[in-house]
């Protein structure tokens, strides 16, 4: 599926917490009332966020931020199949 800019989309699964998923739904609802209409699907919002993240942080900075956020986590990770 092509997107603006000419690149193809690849299917990917992501796992969101309830707060983040609710935010994406709020964005989608807000887009329904705009003119002109815009693609505000969860995927479109995630692509926008990742593009901005890539513009602002290097991959190493993203990893460092994830490490800082994980310091307080003590439980087991997600179960793998």
C-alpha positions as CSV (number, residue, x, y, z in Angstrom):
1,X,0.0,0.0,0.0
2,X,1.7,3.3,-1.1
3,X,1.8,6.3,1.2
4,X,2.7,10.0,0.6
5,X,6.3,10.0,-0.3
6,X,6.1,6.9,-2.5
7,X,7.2,4.3,-0.1
8,X,5.4,1.0,0.5
9,X,3.9,0.0,3.8
10,X,4.9,-3.2,5.6
11,X,2.6,-5.0,8.0
12,X,3.7,-4.8,11.6
13,X,2.2,-5.7,15.0
14,X,2.6,-3.3,17.9
15,X,1.4,-3.6,21.5
16,X,0.0,-0.5,23.1
17,X,-1.0,0.2,26.7
18,X,-4.6,1.4,27.3
19,X,-3.6,5.1,27.7
20,X,-1.8,5.1,24.4
21,X,-4.5,3.3,22.5
22,X,-7.1,5.7,23.9
23,X,-5.0,8.6,22.7
24,X,-4.9,7.2,19.2
25,X,-8.7,6.8,19.2
26,X,-9.1,10.4,20.3
27,X,-6.9,11.5,17.4
28,X,-9.0,9.4,15.0
29,X,-12.2,10.9,16.4
30,X,-10.9,14.5,16.1
31,X,-9.9,13.9,12.5
32,X,-13.5,12.9,11.6
33,X,-14.6,16.5,12.1
34,X,-11.8,18.2,10.1
35,X,-11.9,19.5,6.5
36,X,-10.2,18.4,4.4
37,X,-10.3,14.9,5.8
38,X,-7.0,13.3,6.7
39,X,-5.7,9.8,7.3
40,X,-5.7,9.6,11.1
41,X,-5.7,5.9,11.5
42,X,-3.7,4.4,14.3
43,X,-1.1,3.4,11.7
44,X,-0.8,6.9,10.3
45,X,-0.4,8.4,13.7
46,X,2.3,5.8,14.6
47,X,4.1,6.6,11.3
48,X,4.0,10.3,12.1
49,X,5.3,9.7,15.6
50,X,8.1,7.5,14.5
51,X,9.2,9.9,11.7
52,X,9.3,12.7,14.3
53,X,11.2,10.5,16.7
54,X,13.7,9.6,14.0
55,X,14.2,13.3,13.3
56,X,14.8,14.2,16.9
57,X,16.8,11.2,18.3
58,X,19.5,8.9,17.1
59,X,18.9,5.1,17.5
60,X,21.4,5.2,20.4
61,X,19.4,7.9,22.1
62,X,16.2,5.9,21.7
63,X,17.9,2.9,23.3
64,X,19.2,5.1,26.2
65,X,15.7,6.5,26.8
66,X,14.2,3.0,26.8
67,X,16.9,1.9,29.3
68,X,16.1,4.8,31.6
69,X,12.4,3.9,31.5
70,X,13.1,0.2,32.1
71,X,15.2,0.8,35.3
72,X,12.2,0.6,37.5
73,X,10.8,-2.5,35.9
74,X,11.4,-5.6,38.0
75,X,8.8,-8.1,36.7
76,X,9.3,-10.7,33.9
77,X,9.0,-9.5,30.3
78,X,6.3,-10.5,27.8
79,X,5.9,-14.2,27.5
80,X,7.3,-15.5,24.2
81,X,5.8,-18.3,22.2
